[in-house]
């Protein structure tokens, strides 16, 4: 669209708002048929015949093979017998143990697992999810819980 057409459309809009339609007719934008399209035309998409459509086919008497069930892989173990788990899984373990404590909030708590050999965990609370005293109590319980879990779980990298 040219600058003149834009200016004419802007003048027409301002004139119609202010109530002076005298210039709006003289400066009206060109009709849409006169303006060249900016995008190339879309080519026709090939249609699937109705007989070939999978939804419209008749059900056959042939048995459809059931998908093979994948057995869960054996948990990875370290040489000293600890389970190798990703950080998300360890965070869920920590959160599950913390939920057993009295007054632990049902939502608004985030556990972040970080580190490598001696992984650690950090608690963050959303505003108004718990009181300051309870948050302090949960944070003080976290090191003991992490110490116990480190005996059984190693962080997978």
Buried (B, 14 or more C-beta within 10 A) or exposed (E): EEEEBEEBBEBBEEBEEEEEEEBBEEBEBEEEEEEEEEEEEEEEEEEEEEEEEEEEEEEEEEEEEEEEEEEEEEEEEEEEEBBBBEBEBBBBBBBEBBEEEEEBBEEEBEBEBEEEEEBBBBBEBEEEBBEEEBBEBBEEBBEEBBEEBBEEBBBBE
